[in-house]
């Protein structure tokens, strides 16, 4: 296989992807679309939360050694990054923060959404950009509202992400 230009590498930022974590159709799309793109010759990676179901799901996970701290309101929140594999060579980067993702459900209990979802996915979006600083791609594809802030932060605060200044962006899903 020929070498893939950096510009044609896609990092898909998503709140869920099969088989790791699933609440609906988005996970099905993100479990299959990257594999199809890989077969077409693109280099693809996924970035998603390391929910409890992922950590306890029996997936072969490896520590990347990536540690980060991101601004949330007037404080810094820390996390780290694990990785897994999808398809032949798709790296799945998993953002680990027990404070935000060690819960019984992805987005809320049967009684309703978690009250801190805005903060949880603000953290996730900023964390995704930290991964991209270290594991660059040519295109950031944000899926659904939980990852859309990654693009907003990238555009509104370019001084925090100078190494990502040439990153192309795309967002899909419900907003």
C-alpha positions as CSV (number, residue, x, y, z in Angstrom):
1,X,0.0,0.0,0.0
2,X,1.3,3.5,-0.8
3,X,1.9,6.0,1.9
4,X,-1.1,8.2,2.7
5,X,-0.5,11.9,2.7
6,X,-1.0,13.6,6.1
7,X,-3.8,15.7,4.6
8,X,-5.8,12.6,3.9
9,X,-5.7,11.3,7.5
10,X,-9.0,11.7,9.3
11,X,-9.5,11.8,13.1
12,X,-13.2,11.1,13.9
13,X,-14.2,12.6,17.3
14,X,-17.3,10.8,18.6
15,X,-19.1,10.2,21.8
16,X,-19.6,6.5,20.9
17,X,-18.6,3.8,18.5
18,X,-19.4,0.1,18.2
19,X,-18.2,-2.2,19.6
20,X,-16.9,-0.1,22.4
21,X,-19.9,2.0,23.5
22,X,-23.3,2.2,22.0
23,X,-26.6,3.9,22.7
24,X,-27.9,4.1,19.1
25,X,-27.2,4.5,15.4
26,X,-24.3,6.8,15.8
27,X,-22.2,4.0,17.3
28,X,-23.1,1.7,14.4
29,X,-22.0,4.4,11.9
30,X,-18.7,5.0,13.8
31,X,-18.0,1.3,14.1
32,X,-18.3,0.8,10.3
33,X,-17.5,4.1,8.5
34,X,-13.9,4.2,9.6
35,X,-13.4,0.6,8.4
36,X,-14.8,1.4,5.0
37,X,-12.6,4.6,4.7
38,X,-9.6,2.5,5.8
39,X,-10.4,0.0,3.0
40,X,-10.5,2.9,0.5
41,X,-7.0,3.8,1.5
42,X,-7.4,6.6,4.1
43,X,-5.7,6.7,7.4
44,X,-8.4,6.9,10.1
45,X,-8.4,7.2,13.9
46,X,-11.2,7.6,16.4
47,X,-11.2,9.6,19.6
48,X,-13.9,8.8,22.1
49,X,-14.5,8.7,25.9
50,X,-13.2,5.7,27.9
51,X,-16.6,5.0,29.5
52,X,-16.9,2.4,32.3
53,X,-18.4,0.0,29.7
54,X,-15.3,0.3,27.6
55,X,-12.9,-0.2,30.5
56,X,-14.8,-3.2,31.7
57,X,-15.7,-4.6,28.2
58,X,-12.8,-6.9,27.8
59,X,-11.2,-4.9,25.0
60,X,-7.4,-5.0,24.7
61,X,-6.5,-1.5,25.9
62,X,-3.0,0.0,26.0
63,X,-1.8,3.1,27.9
64,X,-0.4,5.7,25.4
65,X,1.5,7.6,28.0
66,X,-0.4,10.7,27.0
67,X,-1.4,12.8,30.0
68,X,-3.0,16.2,29.7
69,X,-4.7,19.0,31.6
70,X,-7.4,21.1,30.0
71,X,-9.2,24.3,31.1
72,X,-12.7,23.8,32.3
73,X,-14.2,27.1,33.6
74,X,-11.6,28.6,36.0
75,X,-9.8,25.3,36.8
76,X,-7.8,22.6,35.1
77,X,-9.0,19.1,34.7
78,X,-6.7,16.2,34.1
79,X,-7.0,13.0,32.1
80,X,-5.0,10.4,30.2
81,X,-5.4,8.5,26.9
82,X,-5.7,4.8,26.3
83,X,-5.8,3.1,22.9
84,X,-7.5,0.2,21.2
85,X,-7.8,-1.0,17.6
86,X,-10.6,-1.2,15.1
87,X,-10.4,-2.7,11.7
88,X,-6.9,-3.5,10.4
89,X,-5.0,-0.3,11.6
90,X,-7.5,2.1,13.0
91,X,-6.3,3.5,16.4
92,X,-9.1,4.3,18.8
93,X,-7.9,6.9,21.3
94,X,-9.9,6.7,24.6
95,X,-10.1,9.7,26.8
96,X,-10.0,8.5,30.4
97,X,-11.3,10.6,33.3
98,X,-13.2,8.7,35.9
99,X,-14.8,11.9,37.1
100,X,-16.6,12.3,33.8
101,X,-16.9,8.9,32.3
102,X,-16.9,6.2,35.0
103,X,-20.7,5.9,35.1
104,X,-23.4,3.3,34.5
105,X,-24.7,5.0,31.3
106,X,-23.2,7.1,28.5
107,X,-25.4,10.2,28.7
108,X,-27.8,9.8,31.7
109,X,-29.8,7.4,33.7
110,X,-33.3,6.2,32.7
111,X,-34.6,9.1,34.7
112,X,-32.8,11.7,32.6
113,X,-29.6,13.2,31.3
114,X,-26.6,13.7,33.7
115,X,-26.8,17.3,34.9
116,X,-23.1,17.8,34.1
117,X,-23.2,16.6,30.4
118,X,-22.2,20.1,29.1
119,X,-19.1,20.0,31.3
120,X,-18.3,16.3,30.5
121,X,-18.3,16.9,26.8
122,X,-16.6,20.2,27.0
123,X,-13.8,18.3,28.7
124,X,-14.0,15.6,26.0
125,X,-13.8,18.1,23.2
126,X,-10.7,19.8,24.7
127,X,-9.1,16.4,25.4
128,X,-9.6,15.4,21.8
129,X,-7.6,18.4,20.7
130,X,-4.9,17.4,23.1
131,X,-4.7,14.0,21.4
132,X,-4.5,15.7,18.0
133,X,-1.6,17.8,19.2
134,X,0.4,14.6,19.8
135,X,-1.2,12.4,17.1
136,X,-1.9,14.8,14.2
137,X,-4.4,14.3,11.4
138,X,-5.3,16.4,8.3
139,X,-9.0,16.4,9.0
140,X,-11.0,16.5,12.2
141,X,-14.5,15.1,11.8
142,X,-16.7,15.8,14.8
143,X,-19.7,13.7,15.2
144,X,-22.8,14.9,17.0
145,X,-23.1,17.6,19.7
146,X,-20.9,16.0,22.2
147,X,-17.8,16.6,20.1
148,X,-18.8,19.7,18.2
149,X,-17.1,22.0,20.7
150,X,-13.7,20.6,19.6
151,X,-14.1,22.6,16.4
152,X,-15.4,25.7,18.2
153,X,-12.4,25.7,20.6
154,X,-10.0,25.1,17.7
155,X,-11.4,28.1,15.8
156,X,-12.1,30.4,18.8
157,X,-8.9,29.8,20.7
158,X,-6.2,29.1,18.1
159,X,-3.5,30.3,20.5
160,X,-4.1,27.2,22.6
161,X,-3.7,24.9,19.5
162,X,-1.1,26.5,17.2
163,X,0.1,23.1,16.0
164,X,-3.4,22.4,14.7
165,X,-3.7,25.6,12.6
166,X,-3.8,23.7,9.3
167,X,-6.3,21.1,10.5
168,X,-9.4,21.0,8.3
169,X,-12.7,20.4,10.1
170,X,-16.1,18.8,9.4
171,X,-19.1,18.2,11.7
172,X,-22.1,15.9,11.3
173,X,-25.0,14.9,13.4
174,X,-27.7,16.6,15.5
175,X,-26.8,19.9,17.0
